[in-house]
């Protein structure tokens, strides 16, 4: 479903950080073009 798609990942400091989401995305065929972890308050 994600083949040949690009992904921008926004992680949350108090939730799931961006690098963890990016690692999970390795099982898909999507290309991760941006990853960050922010603090949303």
C-alpha positions as CSV (number, residue, x, y, z in Angstrom):
1,X,0.0,0.0,0.0
2,X,2.9,2.4,0.7
3,X,5.0,1.3,-2.3
4,X,6.7,4.3,-4.0
5,X,5.3,6.8,-1.5
6,X,7.2,9.4,0.5
7,X,6.8,9.8,4.3
8,X,7.3,12.7,6.6
9,X,7.5,11.5,10.2
10,X,6.6,13.7,13.2
11,X,7.3,12.0,16.5
12,X,6.4,13.3,20.0
13,X,8.9,13.6,22.8
14,X,6.4,12.3,25.4
15,X,4.9,9.7,23.0
16,X,6.6,7.8,20.2
17,X,9.8,9.5,19.0
18,X,10.4,10.0,15.3
19,X,13.3,7.5,15.0
20,X,11.1,4.7,16.4
21,X,8.4,5.4,13.8
22,X,11.1,5.5,11.1
23,X,12.4,2.1,12.2
24,X,8.9,0.7,12.0
25,X,8.5,2.1,8.5
26,X,11.4,0.0,7.3
27,X,9.0,-2.9,7.0
28,X,7.0,-0.9,4.3
29,X,8.2,0.2,0.9
30,X,7.8,3.9,1.6
31,X,10.7,6.3,1.4
32,X,11.2,8.3,4.6
33,X,12.3,11.8,3.5
34,X,12.0,13.6,6.8
35,X,12.0,12.6,10.5
36,X,11.8,14.7,13.6
37,X,10.8,14.5,17.2
38,X,9.1,17.6,18.7
39,X,7.6,18.6,22.0
40,X,4.0,19.5,21.6
41,X,2.6,21.4,24.7
